[in-house]
Amino acid sequence: MENHEYDLVVIGSGPAGQKGAICAAKLRKKVAIIDRKRTIGGVCVHTGTIPSKTLREAVLYLSGFRQRTFYGRGYVLKDRISMADLIFRAQAVMAREIEVIKAQLRRNYVTTFEGDARFTDPNTIEVQGEDGSHVIHGSHVLVACGTRPAHSQDIPIDGRRIFDSDQLHSLEEVPRELIIVGAGIIGLEYASMFATLGVKVTLLDQRPVLVDFADREIIESLCFQLRQLGTVFRLGEKVVSVGFDEERDRVFAKLESGKNIHGQGLLYTIGRQANSDQLNIESAGLAPDARGKLAVNDHFQTAVSHIYAAGDVIGFPALASTSMEQGRLASCHMFGKPGTMPANLIPYGIYTIPEISMVGLTEEQLTKEKIPYEVGLARYAELAKAQMLGDEEGLLKLLFDPDSLKLLGVHIIGDRAAEIIHIGQVVLTMGGTIQYFRDAVFNYPTLAEAYKVAALDGLNKL
């Protein structure tokens, strides 16, 4: 059993772990990163962000969805799309992404240990790998162990008929009728992908409102577009039991209201459970909450000052983009270069079909805080580029102060929303006004010129 000494030991190699390790290495620190064999890149690369967003691209391509505006509703690129067709693209992207991450860590002289990590005391971590066991000491530790789908004892998940988002990629066929329990971001993203493939989707959630932190008009537009594809929403409904009817070869979900929902498969997406319970974290002097999440301060320090945590293990917003920045800021603070994250200037991307992106405040927040605002709208139907792309339902919305004209928030639903949101993010960060959009020259035809259309619309209302 070897002993190793490091300035920083990182547990987990997802976005938070990678960026934390590389930032510390750039500050000339001796860094080690630990992850299980075959999971370099973390949940992001293996079961989360990368495979799900690649799956989305495959769905859009193979279903010919965007082309239907031109070639009719029956247009498809491939008649019978199998799960293997969809996964093929994801596997290629994942393999490349893993190589990129490994090369980055190597180039920055970060030592990688493959195996299961567990604390033996606040500074010591034992790694049990295929090549035996290593004891690693770290002056600082960054816990970036990520999450896994949360399970319930009442839901008999078998990975075949009743499955979670991690198991979705190993399904043999695309179910013809799919029940999705949990209409959070993951549930909505998969609902829209399967609906686009022509699957009859039923979405169940006990909350009466979907994605409550997003703009209402944008979410209503998403629900409308999903309903057009045949998606059925059952909101404010509690699932009492789930099972498999052998005789009828069907999955069923019984609801508290007495309804029975049937389908060929059931996707269970009720939140995530942090992996901190696998680290013997109590030996480090830390106590996670019921979902395994760790509490941190503004600098991502836990209750034990030399142990930091970042990424999904600390909870909301649990985005790959925010996790990267959290990991970097944690390392900066450890080694005397502190920085902070501007909470209200983080863009959110929800990769449904159509995609949604937002930055800044919503109408609901502004109303609650009694801040006066005006709205400027641009509809994709007015944009030449959107016509070319086959998206006539999109919408870009600017919220601004009617007196100073200062930009307060940007909300977009439509093709490439997550790309063009960054134009609004820059103006918001710089404290700019919507006059910028009125006066700027945008390339034509682009989706970006929606900002100019929306700004002119808003200014016309004053």
Sequence and secondary structure as in RCSB ss.txt:
>XXXX:A:sequence
MENHEYDLVVIGSGPAGQKGAICAAKLRKKVAIIDRKRTIGGVCVHTGTIPSKTLREAVLYLSGFRQRTFYGRGY
VLKDRISMADLIFRAQAVMAREIEVIKAQLRRNYVTTFEGDARFTDPNTIEVQGEDGSHVIHGSHVLVACGTRPA
HSQDIPIDGRRIFDSDQLHSLEEVPRELIIVGAGIIGLEYASMFATLGVKVTLLDQRPVLVDFADREIIESLCFQ
LRQLGTVFRLGEKVVSVGFDEERDRVFAKLESGKNIHGQGLLYTIGRQANSDQLNIESAGLAPDARGKLAVNDHF
QTAVSHIYAAGDVIGFPALASTSMEQGRLASCHMFGKPGTMPANLIPYGIYTIPEISMVGLTEEQLTKEKIPYEV
GLARYAELAKAQMLGDEEGLLKLLFDPDSLKLLGVHIIGDRAAEIIHIGQVVLTMGGTIQYFRDAVFNYPTLAEA
YKVAALDGLNKL
>XXXX:A:secstr
 EEEEEEEEEE  SHHHHHHHHHHHHTT  EEEEE TT TTHHHHHTSHHHHHHHHHHHHHHHTGGGHHHH TT 
 SSSS  HHHHHHHHHHHHHHHHHHHHHHHHHTT EEEESEEEEEETTEEEEEETTEEEEEEEEEEEE   EEE 
  TTS   SSSEE TTTGGG SS  SEEEEE  SHHHHHHHHHHHHTT EEEEEESSSSSSTTS HHHHHHHHHH
HHHTT EEEES  EEEEEEETTTTEEEEEETTS EEEESEEEE   EEEGGGGTTGGGGT    TT      TT 
B SSTTEEE GGGG TT  HHHHHHHHHHHHHHHTT      GGG  EEE SSS EEEEE  HHHHHHTT   EE
EEEEGGG HHHHHHT  S EEEEEE TTT BEEEEEEESTTHHHHHHHHHHHHHTT BTHHHHHS   SS STTH
HHHHHHHHHHT 
